[in-house]
Structures are given as structure tokens and as C-alpha cells.
């Protein structure tokens, strides 16, 4: 029977993280619970949807008795958050038949007895034993995820596009995401060489959860283990696993233009501010904003028959002929929001050809976005 | 009755009556051929059919019309009536190019140009008069420019609405110009046979005849109650048209809401395989037009009219907008169930795609996602270059019967087929 003492702050933090793996929509009631296991001077907390997300964390604990139990994620989170700082004691309680059916949680003068389900009802989540391994600094992986997953599709009817492609090559890692309207490609050089090139489509939902727990500053390594059906990201006290999305990712190399005729160079912050202002009107017209490049100016405008018009001009360096092209302003803003440089280069060919946006001075990040028709 | 009711949006001049122009090119295909080949001028020229003389007349020059040759007439019949006529194949690509030039001229006067076929269009010039003068002056300028710049003639009608403008353009063909002011509408319509009214087919004309009504003037005497009693919903339409009322706006292409194709069989049929083949041919037609216009829609509608003239439609909404032949066909065919057909004889089958993606966001993979889209694009290109019948799906030729036969015309649709008074 489980009996442990841990720090309230550790418990609360880990329940917050692991609780994210509980969808609350599971048909299997026990999957709404967090699995607790005491042993090895630690308390293990685990959640899974048996699909795209398994989160497996560990906190330091004094183990008085080894054992396991499952308890509702939401109630455990609320209780852990309500308790004051200091030691928290968790202990299973058994019914008359000897079956564990509750957890006693006590700290200082507060005490709860929370209904629980036995550990053996909790399904064994899919795991990775072996596979291709690579390691990547936390802060870099976090940046890569943030710079890519926003372009993945939310449309569940096309599962392949709801993930990001991880393509591991001898020269490094490429992460690609697309919803067919735009596509983002981020290249990462890796210090550890990879002998076997491989590809995997990783759920954007899992990657978003991963990015939340990765440190923006620490360069401590994340181990990435990739098997045929599963990927796992390992931190010292946390493992995040996800089933790979099956299917063939669109042939993205083909849609990245290799040439362009015109170039617009402008400040990210200026473009962001202007787009946000124009968007107030553009919102009413599917976010359509017309970009007009002329001499050393970039003119942005939007029009809606219901609302009215909006326009703004910002300074820009232009190469090539004048151009007029319309984009979904949201698509542009999303990219600018994660752009790693102060200036961007927009490369264009024609009003119906894909546009390319790259951070000025970098060749490891490419954003391809399709225009909208100018009505 | 209020013929001078202002059009919506004319707040600045509340009493401003709408000014609609209908431009109809004269014997368009034949005139282009005569323009490009001086040897053909003054001679009867028939465009349409194939070298073996099958098919129907798509266009006949005015010289040929004197022999009684008209659009949609079988070529064999035309040849019999006028053996010395010059028969030419349809060069749709050229006609479309000239059509674009015509539309460009019209577009110079107003953005409100609604092209209803390759050779005719409506224009709403209500708001153009300050810039270009009266509707009559605009009409004259258009005729002059078409003559000078394109070497062709057009018949132009001006009226307070589409219905009157179209009737006016037909009054003085070729090279006509007829202006009907709102206060002349009643007189203009009075002696017109009812069959000229838009929406009045043979059946309605016969029923009117039985009521002793043969002219629009007579029809205008009937009360709306009587007409509704006799003709149901059509009654109201008849009443409005008889009084020269037509509120339909001139709708430029970009605001198009749907794209459809339908076909009436030469003989009613219950043959499921033939129905499916026809549906495929129609899906191809709609798909090609959607792709050409860079549109895609989510709603697919199947239309069936049975031999007893009952018409049913069935619609389905897809998760994603489509414009591929195969996607349209699959959705339409899935709705054409045995239960729906019930062994009944089908007179007409049609397919419509609507629910367009209004934002017109282009896709990166466009159609590369599926190989069928690549096939569609290739076929579009082949047809653009070599003509519509240059390439056919195997299923459309499998049993020697070729593409399903239409009741009156065949590919390409004869000019006459499209002269049904707009949409």
C-alpha cells in the first residue's frame, strides 16, 4: 500500500504538468485519473490518453511504503494547489475487502480522503524501448517547436497535417509543419551525428505540451527516442511520449519555391503593428490584407463591404518590380510572432504564387505562405 | 406598379431609375471567322459539327440564316438547306479570347458586368452616367469600340432592368440599338408574344393560349390572383414580367454562388449506367469551370427530373471544398441511389457545386495532394489546346455510345442553348 511524503510545491507543479495529459473526454474513466506510484525514493505521476500523449513524471519523496493507486487528475490538482507549503502525506486507504479505494492526503491540519481507483485498472501506456536517439538542448527544442507547430492544421479529418514532420538526416534535424495554406521549415544542426535517416510525424498537441515544460533558458539536453510507432522526449524527471501519426506527409520540398522575382525587407515590429491595425477591418473579409510594394514603401490595406476600409504604409526596402498580393494577415502575424530576427525578408514572384518569409540573415528558417485572391 | 422604383444602393439620387444594358454579339462565332478570313465575308458560314457533318450548328452567319439555318439545327439539315455554305469547326479558344476582349471593353464603363455566356453580358450603368454620359451614349460608345477595335458588331438593348434590356437587344439584330425608357415599357411589351417572356416555355405558353392569352399586353390584364391560381409560384413571376418588372441585380462573376451543369436526355431513361456516365460528364464540365475560375465548393447537389416533370434535388456538404471531377462525381453519384431512382424514367440529370470558399485562400499543394487532381489539370490543358472532345474518360466511351446524348445540342453548347434570358 502506497504511503509517501513529498513537498507540496513539487507535487503541485508535477500534477499541473502531468494533468495536461488527461483529456477529460476519455471513454475509459480511469484515464481521467493520474497514476501514482511510490518507490525508489520518488513518487511517479503518470497520465495517458493511450493515443497521442503520455506524460510520465517523477518527484522526490520519502517512501514509507511502496505501492500504486490512481486518483482523479482534476481533484488532485485542486487539493495539491490548496494545501500550504510543506510536507504532504499521501496514503492509500483500503475498503473492508482489502481493495484500495481512496487516498488520504494530509498536510498540517488539512486532511482529505479522495476516492480512487486501483492501479491495476490503469492501462499500460505505450512506451519506447529502443530506437533512433538524438539529443537536443531544451531551449533549442522549445524554440523549434514554437517556430513550427503553429502552422500545423487543426482539422482532425486530415490527421497527417495535425502533426509536425521530424526528419532526421545525417546533417541534422528538419521540422516541417503545414496546413496546406502555409508551410514552415526549420533546420537544426545537431552535434551528435545520426547514422540512419528517418522521419516521423509528431502530434502538434504533444509538441505543444512538451514546449510548455521545456525551459526557455536551460541548454540541458533532451533525449529524443524514436521508434517505429512512438516517440519519447526524455528529461531528467519527466518523459513525454506520443504515438506517431501514421501516413505520408505531403511532399513539402516541391512546394518551397527556389527562386523569386521581388523582395521586400522590413522591420518585424513595424509590420506586426501595422497588420494588427489593418486586421480590425480585414477580420470581416477572411483576414485578407493586400500588400502593395512600391518604391521604398509597403502599403497594407483591407476592405470589407460591411465594415469599411483600413490602410497603413510602412517603410521597406524593395527589390524588383512593384507588386500587389493579398495574404491572410493571421498567417503572417503568427510567423512574425515567433520570428527570431528583427527584420524579415518577404520574397515574392506573382500575386498567385507562394510567398516566402525568412528572418533576415538566417537560412535555417523558411515560411512559405500562399496568397489569397485579390477580389 | 412602380416601374421607376430606385435600385438598392442609389441613395444619392433617390429617384434614379436603374439603367441596364444588354450587349449581345451578332452571330458571334461566324462573325469572328468572317472577320479573320475575308474570303468568307458575304457568304453563308456555318460554325459547328465535325468534318463528317455530324453534330449541330453552333452559329450561323446572317447570310446562312437566310436559308433557314439556325443554332442547334443538325449540321446535316443545314447542309441540305444550303449546300454551298462554308462549314467550319468550332474554335472555342479563339472565341473565348475575343470574348475577353469584348468584356474588357464593357468593364471600362462599370465593374458591374455580368457575363452570361461567351457572347453576351448585362451591365448596370446606373452609377456610370456621370462619368460616361447617359446609358444611350454609353451603349453607342460600346458599339463603336467593338466595331473599331474588334471588327465585330453587337446588338445592344437599354432598359430599366435586365428583362427589358435583353428583349430590347433582340429587337433589331444585327447591329441594333434599342432603348426602352421606363415610361415606354408597357407599350414595348404590349404586342410581344407571351413566349418571349423569360421562363415561359412551351407548356406555359399552351396553357396561356387556352386562356385566350397570346400577347404580353393581354397577359398584363390578368389579375395576380388569377395567375397565381392558375400557375402557382410562376404566376407571380408572369405577372411581374408582364408589367415589365424585374428586380434581379446585375451580378458580376466574382459574386457567383454556384456552378452547375445539367442535361436533358434525347430519350427518357432509367438506365443506371447511362445516368452515372452522364453524371460523370456533367461533373467534368462543372469541375473544369470551377478550376478555370479558381473556385471550389463544399456543397454538391444532384438534380433529377423524371418523365412526369417532377423534379427532386439532393444535397450533401463535404468536409472540405472541392473542384475535382472525381470528387464532384463521387458525391453526386452517392446520392443517386436506387431508392431515389425507383426505376422511374429520368428526363434530366444535373449536378451543382455551391458553398464556395469565399476567402479564396490558395492552397500550397493545391491539387497536388491527389493524383486525380493532376489528371484533372492535365485534361483541362489538353482540352484547352485541342478542344473539348479531344480527350475522354474511358467510362464515357466504353460502349460505343460515346458521351451521353443531349436532347437538342451537343458539345460545344450551341449559342441558342444559352439564350434563355440569363440566370
Interface residues (C-beta under 8 A of the other chain):
Chain A: X155 X157 X178 X180 X181 X182 X183 X250 X251 X254 X255 X285 X286 X287 X288 X328 X352 X354 X368 X370 X371 X372 X373 X375
Chain B: X254 X294 X319 X320 X358 X359 X360 X361 X362 X363 X364 X365 X368 X369
